[in-house]
């Protein structure tokens, strides 16, 4: 019966492929979500490559066709995300779109300035140790308002706690770049990069659970920057916190 249904779907897809640019093969995968077997077999480097490939599709506007309603129904029985992304709350930076991923592929944690706190760290431990995600990404972005606020020493209620976490990289970045004008995009973007790298290191320093998973080669951590204008994501120091014993 399933073969007959699949054949019918393939025939239907071929009929409309020209109009909707959907291949017969895509129709059979549009509603699929990551399985437990796929997640468990994936290595941290493979997970990172999936993100890179997805970003390339985004940049070329060749995003995969997906049936999100079908994915929602399928994933309602369980989820097996293979990566967790700590992202800024900026409305223009959306990891699922930038990396061209579907429902139940990624855990997304969002906070202004993609800073680290105990709630975020606990969520990462759950994602990796309990659920089996293979990769942690700390994703900053260009023209970050939180970074600019930290650079300019802005004071605003509870936001101060967020900006205080970014400030340690402001001075060193000014020295590194030779810039001290917080209105300069070059300085703000350099601070955003160094902040993402700092958080990536803080994660493994502050979490024994994640540190153990790293030591075993079961997960990797990487920092990246999303260019708001172009959509390109650039990763940094991939070899530093990525396992070497598992490819």
Backbone as CSV, one residue per row, in Angstrom:
resi,resn,N_x,N_y,N_z,CA_x,CA_y,CA_z,C_x,C_y,C_z
1,UNK,0.829,-1.198,0.000,0.000,0.000,0.000,0.867,1.254,0.000
2,UNK,1.929,1.232,0.849,2.790,2.408,0.950,3.508,2.687,-0.367
3,UNK,3.858,1.595,-1.085,4.521,1.783,-2.371,3.584,2.448,-3.372
4,UNK,2.292,2.050,-3.338,1.322,2.657,-4.247,1.148,4.142,-3.935
5,UNK,1.101,4.454,-2.622,0.975,5.859,-2.223,2.189,6.655,-2.678
6,UNK,3.379,6.065,-2.458,4.611,6.747,-2.864,4.639,6.966,-4.364
7,UNK,4.189,5.951,-5.131,4.170,6.083,-6.582,3.222,7.184,-7.014
8,UNK,2.090,7.267,-6.324,1.130,8.324,-6.635,1.692,9.696,-6.360
9,UNK,2.400,9.812,-5.241,3.022,11.094,-4.897,4.065,11.480,-5.934
10,UNK,4.866,10.494,-6.354,5.891,10.772,-7.353,5.273,11.225,-8.668
11,UNK,4.200,10.560,-9.072,3.540,10.936,-10.317,2.967,12.339,-10.227
12,UNK,2.354,12.643,-9.080,1.784,13.971,-8.885,2.870,15.033,-8.906
13,UNK,4.001,14.715,-8.259,5.086,15.696,-8.205,5.648,15.971,-9.588
14,UNK,5.741,14.923,-10.405,6.271,15.116,-11.750,5.353,16.003,-12.580
15,UNK,4.054,15.885,-12.342,3.087,16.676,-13.090,3.225,18.158,-12.792
16,UNK,3.558,18.473,-11.537,3.599,19.871,-11.120,5.016,20.397,-10.910
17,UNK,6.026,19.580,-11.216,7.412,19.993,-10.960,7.760,21.283,-11.677
18,UNK,7.267,21.423,-12.915,7.587,22.630,-13.662,7.017,23.869,-13.033
19,UNK,5.805,23.760,-12.507,5.137,24.928,-11.932,5.695,25.298,-10.577
20,UNK,6.076,24.292,-9.773,6.477,24.568,-8.394,7.958,24.301,-8.137
21,UNK,8.703,23.857,-9.136,10.141,23.597,-9.000,10.426,22.622,-7.872
22,UNK,9.599,21.583,-7.760,9.778,20.545,-6.754,10.062,19.239,-7.466
23,UNK,11.149,18.568,-7.106,11.480,17.305,-7.743,10.711,16.168,-7.091
24,UNK,10.645,15.046,-7.799,9.954,13.878,-7.261,10.603,13.407,-5.966
25,UNK,11.935,13.475,-5.928,12.637,13.037,-4.720,12.322,13.937,-3.537
26,UNK,12.194,15.241,-3.804,11.918,16.182,-2.720,10.558,15.926,-2.085
27,UNK,9.586,15.526,-2.904,8.251,15.302,-2.369,8.277,14.256,-1.262
28,UNK,9.114,13.232,-1.424,9.177,12.162,-0.442,9.904,12.576,0.831
29,UNK,10.635,13.683,0.791,11.399,14.109,1.968,10.894,15.402,2.581
30,UNK,9.941,16.057,1.946,9.489,17.367,2.411,8.959,17.339,3.838
31,UNK,8.291,16.247,4.226,7.709,16.175,5.558,8.545,15.415,6.559
32,UNK,9.738,14.977,6.150,10.586,14.203,7.050,11.260,15.097,8.080
33,UNK,11.516,14.524,9.251,12.284,15.208,10.289,13.455,14.320,10.683
34,UNK,14.404,14.876,11.410,15.573,14.115,11.835,15.157,12.959,12.729
35,UNK,15.632,11.773,12.424,15.331,10.592,13.233,16.381,10.419,14.319
36,UNK,16.060,9.584,15.305,17.015,9.290,16.371,18.268,8.645,15.795
37,UNK,18.084,7.775,14.801,19.214,7.085,14.197,20.142,8.062,13.477
38,UNK,19.554,9.006,12.755,20.361,10.007,12.046,21.126,10.877,13.025
39,UNK,20.449,11.310,14.080,21.097,12.157,15.080,22.254,11.428,15.748
40,UNK,22.025,10.179,16.152,23.041,9.433,16.885,24.245,9.091,16.021
41,UNK,24.024,8.923,14.724,25.124,8.581,13.826,25.930,9.802,13.396
42,UNK,25.392,10.982,13.605,26.036,12.213,13.147,27.205,12.596,14.048
43,UNK,28.277,13.094,13.449,29.407,13.601,14.217,29.308,15.122,14.312
44,UNK,30.028,15.732,15.256,30.018,17.197,15.347,30.437,17.880,14.048
45,UNK,31.440,17.335,13.377,31.892,17.947,12.126,30.843,17.820,11.031
46,UNK,30.138,16.709,11.026,29.065,16.548,10.048,27.927,17.526,10.322
47,UNK,27.647,17.744,11.603,26.605,18.708,11.970,26.990,20.110,11.506
48,UNK,28.248,20.472,11.716,28.723,21.782,11.271,28.633,21.907,9.755
49,UNK,28.981,20.847,9.058,28.914,20.886,7.598,27.480,21.055,7.117
50,UNK,26.537,20.457,7.821,25.123,20.636,7.469,24.717,22.107,7.558
51,UNK,25.206,22.767,8.598,24.894,24.188,8.741,25.529,25.001,7.620
52,UNK,26.768,24.683,7.292,27.453,25.396,6.209,26.731,25.188,4.879
53,UNK,26.342,23.953,4.622,25.637,23.661,3.374,24.301,24.398,3.323
54,UNK,23.610,24.425,4.460,22.332,25.124,4.515,22.483,26.611,4.288
55,UNK,23.547,27.196,4.845,23.773,28.624,4.634,24.089,28.920,3.175
56,UNK,24.797,28.010,2.528,25.070,28.189,1.101,23.779,28.157,0.285
57,UNK,22.859,27.267,0.675,21.569,27.231,-0.023,20.808,28.537,0.192
58,UNK,20.879,29.062,1.409,20.216,30.334,1.708,20.786,31.453,0.841
59,UNK,22.115,31.494,0.735,22.771,32.551,-0.031,22.444,32.460,-1.519
60,UNK,22.270,31.240,-2.011,21.976,31.033,-3.430,20.478,31.018,-3.713
61,UNK,19.689,31.159,-2.654,18.224,31.099,-2.781,17.769,29.782,-3.408
62,UNK,18.404,28.692,-2.957,18.029,27.346,-3.417,17.570,26.513,-2.225
63,UNK,16.814,27.123,-1.357,16.368,26.458,-0.133,15.553,25.212,-0.454
64,UNK,15.664,24.221,0.418,14.925,22.977,0.236,13.428,23.213,0.420
65,UNK,12.636,22.497,-0.344,11.188,22.561,-0.180,10.775,21.671,0.989
66,UNK,9.967,22.210,1.876,9.549,21.459,3.059,8.048,21.597,3.273
67,UNK,7.469,20.523,3.786,6.075,20.547,4.215,6.104,20.721,5.731
68,UNK,6.024,21.965,6.195,6.173,22.238,7.619,5.032,21.657,8.442
69,UNK,3.844,21.604,7.879,2.732,21.010,8.616,2.972,19.519,8.823
70,UNK,3.466,18.850,7.780,3.790,17.428,7.916,4.917,17.229,8.922
71,UNK,5.907,18.120,8.903,6.995,18.025,9.875,6.479,18.241,11.290
72,UNK,5.545,19.170,11.444,4.976,19.428,12.767,4.267,18.192,13.299
73,UNK,3.500,17.540,12.446,2.782,16.336,12.869,3.753,15.214,13.215
74,UNK,4.761,15.032,12.369,5.722,13.962,12.605,6.525,14.213,13.886
75,UNK,6.974,15.450,14.074,7.816,15.749,15.240,7.024,15.813,16.536
76,UNK,5.691,15.815,16.454,4.889,15.822,17.681,5.075,14.536,18.474
77,UNK,5.610,13.492,17.822,5.855,12.219,18.500,7.250,12.162,19.126
78,UNK,8.078,13.147,18.846,9.422,13.167,19.407,10.333,14.062,18.587
79,UNK,11.383,14.560,19.218,12.330,15.440,18.528,13.748,14.960,18.755
80,UNK,14.573,15.122,17.722,15.973,14.713,17.794,16.863,15.765,17.122
81,UNK,16.852,17.001,17.634,17.683,18.061,17.039,19.170,17.709,17.127
82,UNK,19.911,18.028,16.086,21.320,17.648,16.049,22.259,18.812,16.362
83,UNK,21.724,20.008,16.551,22.556,21.157,16.925,21.749,22.110,17.786
84,UNK,22.459,22.858,18.618,21.829,23.899,19.437,22.535,25.213,19.122
85,UNK,21.760,26.243,18.847,22.309,27.545,18.464,21.944,28.582,19.514
86,UNK,22.969,29.200,20.100,22.764,30.349,20.982,22.856,31.589,20.108
87,UNK,21.734,32.274,19.969,21.624,33.368,19.014,21.184,34.642,19.723
88,UNK,21.531,35.785,19.150,20.997,37.050,19.631,19.491,37.089,19.364
89,UNK,18.782,37.967,20.067,17.335,38.077,19.882,16.955,38.932,18.680
90,UNK,17.927,39.461,17.967,17.659,40.341,16.831,16.694,39.690,15.840
91,UNK,15.664,40.421,15.457,14.621,39.873,14.587,15.117,39.553,13.185
92,UNK,16.287,40.078,12.823,16.815,39.860,11.473,17.731,38.649,11.384
93,UNK,18.016,38.047,12.515,18.928,36.904,12.546,18.162,35.673,13.013
94,UNK,17.780,34.833,12.067,16.926,33.675,12.356,17.646,32.405,11.897
95,UNK,18.225,31.642,12.819,19.050,30.491,12.442,18.360,29.471,11.544
96,UNK,17.087,29.174,11.814,16.396,28.178,10.996,16.378,28.580,9.525
97,UNK,16.270,29.876,9.258,16.269,30.358,7.883,17.684,30.443,7.329
98,UNK,18.599,31.008,8.106,19.980,31.188,7.645,20.639,29.869,7.289
99,UNK,20.293,28.815,8.040,20.894,27.504,7.820,19.967,26.568,7.050
100,UNK,18.833,27.075,6.604,17.874,26.299,5.815,17.586,24.944,6.462
101,UNK,17.075,24.996,7.678,16.729,23.777,8.399,15.233,23.739,8.691
102,UNK,14.727,22.542,8.923,13.307,22.365,9.152,12.959,22.277,10.619
103,UNK,11.689,21.962,10.883,11.245,21.785,12.264,11.972,20.601,12.888
104,UNK,12.322,20.743,14.159,12.951,19.681,14.954,14.399,19.390,14.562
105,UNK,15.013,20.255,13.758,16.431,20.086,13.425,17.343,20.783,14.430
106,UNK,16.928,21.954,14.916,17.786,22.780,15.758,17.085,23.184,17.045
107,UNK,17.840,23.158,18.147,17.429,23.851,19.366,17.902,25.296,19.228
108,UNK,17.039,26.260,19.496,17.413,27.667,19.391,17.255,28.343,20.745
109,UNK,18.330,28.951,21.234,18.326,29.722,22.479,18.593,31.171,22.109
110,UNK,17.731,32.091,22.552,17.874,33.482,22.126,17.914,34.417,23.319
111,UNK,18.888,35.318,23.285,19.029,36.352,24.300,19.853,37.479,23.684
112,UNK,19.572,38.701,24.068,20.308,39.843,23.520,21.811,39.639,23.692
113,UNK,22.550,39.825,22.613,23.999,39.707,22.680,24.521,38.297,22.772
114,UNK,23.650,37.295,22.592,24.028,35.875,22.699,24.991,35.624,23.860
115,UNK,24.612,36.160,25.032,25.447,36.000,26.223,25.072,34.711,26.946
116,UNK,25.903,34.333,27.896,25.702,33.086,28.631,25.209,33.359,30.040
117,UNK,24.245,32.551,30.491,23.836,32.548,31.891,23.499,31.118,32.289
118,UNK,23.113,30.900,33.532,22.875,29.540,34.009,21.694,28.882,33.307
119,UNK,20.670,29.654,32.984,19.516,29.091,32.286,19.908,28.610,30.890
120,UNK,20.685,29.425,30.200,21.157,29.047,28.870,22.048,27.818,28.962
121,UNK,22.951,27.816,29.930,23.881,26.702,30.084,23.132,25.408,30.408
122,UNK,22.142,25.508,31.285,21.341,24.334,31.609,20.590,23.812,30.397
123,UNK,20.100,24.719,29.576,19.401,24.317,28.357,20.349,23.607,27.397
124,UNK,21.593,24.070,27.325,22.581,23.412,26.473,22.909,22.020,26.987
125,UNK,23.002,21.886,28.296,23.267,20.570,28.879,22.129,19.605,28.569
126,UNK,20.900,20.094,28.643,19.751,19.270,28.289,19.813,18.863,26.822
127,UNK,20.117,19.828,25.957,20.137,19.563,24.516,21.187,18.524,24.146
128,UNK,22.346,18.593,24.785,23.450,17.705,24.413,23.433,16.388,25.183
129,UNK,23.386,16.459,26.490,23.477,15.256,27.317,22.193,14.436,27.281
130,UNK,21.048,15.102,27.368,19.775,14.389,27.456,19.188,14.052,26.088
131,UNK,19.274,14.983,25.146,18.605,14.787,23.858,19.568,14.311,22.767
132,UNK,20.855,14.616,22.913,21.827,14.083,21.964,22.294,15.005,20.867
133,UNK,22.086,16.315,20.996,22.587,17.253,19.986,24.104,17.165,19.905
134,UNK,24.644,17.287,18.706,26.068,17.061,18.463,26.914,18.329,18.405
135,UNK,26.253,19.474,18.294,27.016,20.702,18.065,26.364,21.870,18.778
136,UNK,27.195,22.717,19.388,26.738,23.976,19.971,27.333,25.111,19.148
137,UNK,26.483,26.014,18.701,26.924,27.173,17.923,26.592,28.445,18.693
138,UNK,27.579,29.288,18.902,27.348,30.622,19.457,27.366,31.580,18.277
139,UNK,26.204,32.138,17.961,26.068,32.918,16.733,25.781,34.387,17.022
140,UNK,26.791,35.219,16.793,26.596,36.658,16.866,26.225,37.195,15.497
141,UNK,26.100,38.505,15.381,25.768,39.085,14.081,26.325,40.498,13.981
142,UNK,26.430,40.984,12.772,26.917,42.340,12.542,25.884,43.354,13.010
143,UNK,26.347,44.564,13.278,25.469,45.679,13.693,24.606,45.310,14.890
144,UNK,25.200,44.641,15.862,24.452,44.180,17.037,24.210,45.338,18.009
145,UNK,22.951,45.584,18.336,22.607,46.671,19.244,23.106,46.442,20.649
146,UNK,23.088,45.191,21.108,23.580,44.893,22.452,25.076,45.162,22.548
147,UNK,25.796,44.779,21.519,27.239,45.034,21.486,27.511,46.532,21.469
148,UNK,26.763,47.270,20.674,26.924,48.727,20.632,26.616,49.336,21.991
149,UNK,25.588,48.813,22.663,25.240,49.306,23.992,26.347,49.067,24.995
150,UNK,26.980,47.898,24.917,28.096,47.599,25.820,29.276,48.513,25.530
151,UNK,29.532,48.751,24.253,30.641,49.617,23.859,30.426,51.041,24.356
152,UNK,29.183,51.500,24.290,28.858,52.874,24.681,28.511,52.999,26.160
153,UNK,28.599,51.898,26.895,28.309,51.886,28.333,26.895,52.392,28.627
154,UNK,25.945,51.890,27.868,24.537,52.252,28.053,24.028,51.711,29.386
155,UNK,23.157,52.472,30.040,22.520,52.039,31.285,21.011,51.978,31.056
156,UNK,20.425,50.792,31.252,18.992,50.641,31.031,18.456,49.441,31.810
157,UNK,18.071,49.679,33.045,17.411,48.659,33.845,18.125,47.317,33.846
158,UNK,17.347,46.253,33.621,17.909,44.907,33.646,18.823,44.617,32.456
159,UNK,18.754,45.463,31.429,19.658,45.282,30.295,21.113,45.405,30.727
160,UNK,21.352,46.129,31.814,22.720,46.289,32.314,23.391,44.942,32.555
161,UNK,22.611,43.957,33.054,23.181,42.639,33.342,23.665,41.964,32.059
162,UNK,22.944,42.201,30.971,23.341,41.633,29.683,24.606,42.311,29.166
163,UNK,24.598,43.636,29.176,25.729,44.385,28.631,27.002,44.153,29.434
164,UNK,26.850,43.946,30.741,28.025,43.688,31.583,28.758,42.420,31.154
165,UNK,28.044,41.485,30.553,28.673,40.240,30.104,29.477,40.435,28.818
166,UNK,29.144,41.486,28.080,29.846,41.768,26.823,31.048,42.680,27.037
167,UNK,30.971,43.530,28.049,31.989,44.561,28.262,33.419,44.037,28.396
168,UNK,33.661,42.843,28.948,35.049,42.387,29.069,35.818,42.296,27.754
169,UNK,35.111,42.176,26.631,35.832,42.087,25.355,35.954,43.435,24.652
170,UNK,35.304,44.473,25.186,35.314,45.776,24.514,36.716,46.373,24.494
171,UNK,37.336,46.511,25.668,38.670,47.107,25.752,39.703,46.360,24.931
172,UNK,39.822,45.038,25.100,40.788,44.289,24.299,40.551,44.401,22.794
173,UNK,39.281,44.482,22.391,38.992,44.599,20.960,39.380,45.976,20.438
174,UNK,39.166,47.012,21.244,39.603,48.349,20.847,41.116,48.378,20.663
175,UNK,41.816,47.718,21.558,43.276,47.665,21.450,43.694,46.855,20.225
176,UNK,43.000,45.768,19.994,43.309,44.887,18.864,43.090,45.576,17.523
177,UNK,42.021,46.352,17.434,41.662,46.991,16.162,42.228,48.392,15.996
178,UNK,42.621,49.010,17.109,43.072,50.393,17.056,41.925,51.374,16.918
179,UNK,40.695,50.899,17.160,39.503,51.747,17.060,38.909,51.972,18.440
180,UNK,38.346,53.161,18.658,37.692,53.422,19.943,36.395,54.211,19.774
181,UNK,35.919,54.292,18.551,34.676,55.004,18.255,33.552,53.984,18.097
182,UNK,32.624,53.978,19.053,31.574,52.962,19.070,30.547,53.125,17.962
183,UNK,30.664,54.164,17.168,29.770,54.314,16.018,30.351,53.655,14.768
184,UNK,31.574,53.159,14.874,32.225,52.522,13.738,31.765,51.067,13.615
185,UNK,31.151,50.691,12.497,30.708,49.303,12.318,31.845,48.298,12.454
186,UNK,33.054,48.694,12.008,34.182,47.774,12.087,34.467,47.376,13.530
187,UNK,34.366,48.322,14.447,34.614,48.033,15.854,33.490,47.179,16.436
188,UNK,32.250,47.543,16.174,31.113,46.798,16.709,31.140,45.352,16.226
189,UNK,31.444,45.151,14.963,31.468,43.797,14.417,32.627,42.982,14.977
190,UNK,33.754,43.639,15.229,34.893,42.947,15.833,34.577,42.548,17.272
191,UNK,33.891,43.423,17.999,33.477,43.087,19.367,32.493,41.927,19.343
192,UNK,31.565,41.939,18.393,30.588,40.852,18.281,31.281,39.518,18.041
193,UNK,32.297,39.523,17.197,33.060,38.303,16.939,33.756,37.824,18.206
194,UNK,34.457,38.718,18.883,35.189,38.328,20.089,34.249,37.912,21.212
195,UNK,33.074,38.517,21.257,32.085,38.121,22.257,31.605,36.694,22.004
196,UNK,31.352,36.353,20.748,30.925,34.993,20.413,32.008,33.980,20.761
197,UNK,33.258,34.324,20.474,34.368,33.434,20.814,34.496,33.268,22.325
198,UNK,34.313,34.367,23.060,34.385,34.307,24.519,33.315,33.381,25.071
199,UNK,32.088,33.522,24.593,30.990,32.693,25.091,31.233,31.222,24.764
200,UNK,31.774,30.935,23.586,32.077,29.551,23.217,33.049,28.927,24.211
201,UNK,34.014,29.705,24.672,34.979,29.190,25.648,34.359,29.093,27.034
202,UNK,33.516,30.062,27.366,32.864,30.038,28.677,31.987,28.807,28.850
203,UNK,31.362,28.369,27.792,30.463,27.214,27.879,31.202,25.995,28.405
204,UNK,32.326,25.679,27.801,33.051,24.484,28.240,33.770,24.711,29.566
205,UNK,34.094,25.952,29.878,34.736,26.240,31.160,33.757,26.122,32.321
206,UNK,32.500,26.506,32.096,31.526,26.573,33.181,30.665,25.324,33.322
207,UNK,30.697,24.431,32.352,29.858,23.234,32.413,30.693,21.960,32.400
208,UNK,30.803,21.269,33.535,31.511,19.985,33.553,30.871,18.960,32.623
209,UNK,29.555,19.008,32.497,28.850,18.060,31.628,29.273,18.250,30.177
210,UNK,29.254,19.483,29.722,29.642,19.765,28.340,31.130,19.526,28.133
211,UNK,31.925,19.850,29.130,33.367,19.613,29.037,33.664,18.121,28.858
212,UNK,32.918,17.283,29.562,33.102,15.834,29.436,32.694,15.344,28.046
213,UNK,31.581,15.857,27.539,31.136,15.466,26.199,32.145,15.898,25.139
214,UNK,32.746,17.076,25.337,33.796,17.540,24.429,35.006,16.615,24.468
215,UNK,35.400,16.242,25.683,36.570,15.382,25.847,36.362,14.023,25.181
216,UNK,35.135,13.558,25.177,34.810,12.271,24.555,34.619,12.384,23.044
217,UNK,34.616,13.603,22.551,34.410,13.801,21.121,32.976,13.660,20.678
218,UNK,32.043,13.710,21.632,30.632,13.516,21.303,29.954,14.794,20.827
219,UNK,30.512,15.946,21.186,29.961,17.225,20.738,31.098,18.155,20.328
220,UNK,30.748,19.226,19.670,31.689,20.286,19.348,31.059,21.631,19.661
221,UNK,31.887,22.645,19.798,31.418,24.012,20.011,32.111,24.904,18.992
222,UNK,31.365,25.805,18.397,31.951,26.710,17.419,31.262,28.068,17.526
223,UNK,32.000,29.120,17.230,31.448,30.476,17.211,31.308,30.940,15.772
224,UNK,30.339,31.812,15.555,30.140,32.327,14.206,29.532,33.714,14.217
225,UNK,29.591,34.370,13.079,28.994,35.694,12.907,28.117,35.681,11.657
226,UNK,26.912,36.188,11.819,25.971,36.321,10.709,26.030,37.752,10.190
227,UNK,26.334,37.914,8.933,26.327,39.231,8.297,24.885,39.568,7.934
228,UNK,24.323,40.567,8.603,22.920,40.907,8.383,22.632,41.327,6.945
229,UNK,23.591,41.943,6.305,23.356,42.461,4.952,23.402,41.358,3.908
230,UNK,24.376,40.469,4.011,24.553,39.440,2.978,23.897,38.111,3.332
231,UNK,23.692,37.859,4.615,23.153,36.573,5.045,24.212,35.518,5.297
232,UNK,25.458,35.816,4.973,26.530,34.836,5.121,26.899,34.628,6.586
233,UNK,27.097,33.376,6.971,27.575,33.035,8.306,29.022,32.574,8.193
234,UNK,29.895,33.197,8.963,31.305,32.837,8.997,31.621,32.237,10.353
235,UNK,32.263,31.066,10.353,32.633,30.402,11.600,34.101,30.670,11.910
236,UNK,34.430,30.688,13.220,35.780,31.023,13.656,36.350,29.940,14.570
237,UNK,37.672,29.738,14.446,38.409,28.827,15.324,37.714,27.482,15.443
238,UNK,37.377,26.914,14.302,36.650,25.651,14.319,37.438,24.538,15.003
239,UNK,38.744,24.580,14.901,39.541,23.504,15.468,39.725,23.572,16.966
240,UNK,39.407,24.704,17.570,39.709,24.882,18.989,38.830,24.026,19.893
241,UNK,37.538,24.029,19.655,36.611,23.297,20.508,35.818,22.258,19.719
242,UNK,36.406,21.792,18.629,35.812,20.696,17.878,36.644,19.448,18.131
243,UNK,36.006,18.293,18.307,36.756,17.072,18.617,37.642,16.643,17.464
244,UNK,38.781,16.054,17.818,39.695,15.558,16.798,39.574,14.053,16.619
245,UNK,39.077,13.341,17.654,39.031,11.892,17.565,37.829,11.364,16.816
246,UNK,36.842,12.240,16.571,35.676,11.815,15.802,35.474,12.783,14.650
247,UNK,35.382,12.267,13.445,35.218,13.100,12.273,33.770,13.201,11.829
